[in-house]
């Protein structure tokens, strides 16, 4: 089963499962998870090929959704689910294939469509780091800066660095091999008709108006909202506003 971090104790409410995006981890969501755990238990996970979870021989959405199903079944059999980016796609496939496990679904800044942009430049930048010379995360960040000028992205990527073992906790080779599956979305049958919120950053272009027909075909109860001043990393850029949106949706 996936590596999980539990925040708070189980209550009479469904637990909240938070699913990170590409290159992320359970720890990235620690602050938001702890704050939301004042009302229910919150479960964050390392997805396959990330963090402390197992490295596998494939990285596709049916497999990721099955991983999430195992986690929910181990924690009561039904949960509210929040997924960001790649985690949002995995959460959508979970809701469509195992709807009995999902109470409410919040999809953060992604649509059930195939995107044209790749993340290969970030994988290449991480592969280029000479890990043997890194004694602290700032050493890796300095090397990443040659390819990735954004300090926030440098800091984000170095969270997935195991300095003691001199290795990335990301299965970069497999993620590169399966990048087409990651930026894509599988053909799905059926619908998830429970409450669903597509929450986007107002400055992001990941969820476009022309995606709404595709969304509504699979999620007929879907509603849409935007966080002003936020881009794709809306939970990191506007954490208080993101938290408020999650609370309002779960309480509705």
Secondary structure, DSSP 8 states (H G I E B T S, - for coil): ---EEEES---SS-EEEEE--TT--GGGGHHHHHHHTTTS-EEEE--TTSTTS---S---HHHHHHHHHHHHHTTTS-EEEEEETHHHHHHHHHHHH-GGGEEEEEEES--SS--S---HHHHHHHHTS-GGG-SSHHHHHHHHTTT---HHHHHHHHTTEETTTTEESS-HHHHHHTHHHHHS-----S---S-EEEEEETT--SS-GGGHHHHHHH-TTEEEEEETT--TTHHHHSHHHHHHHHHHHHH-
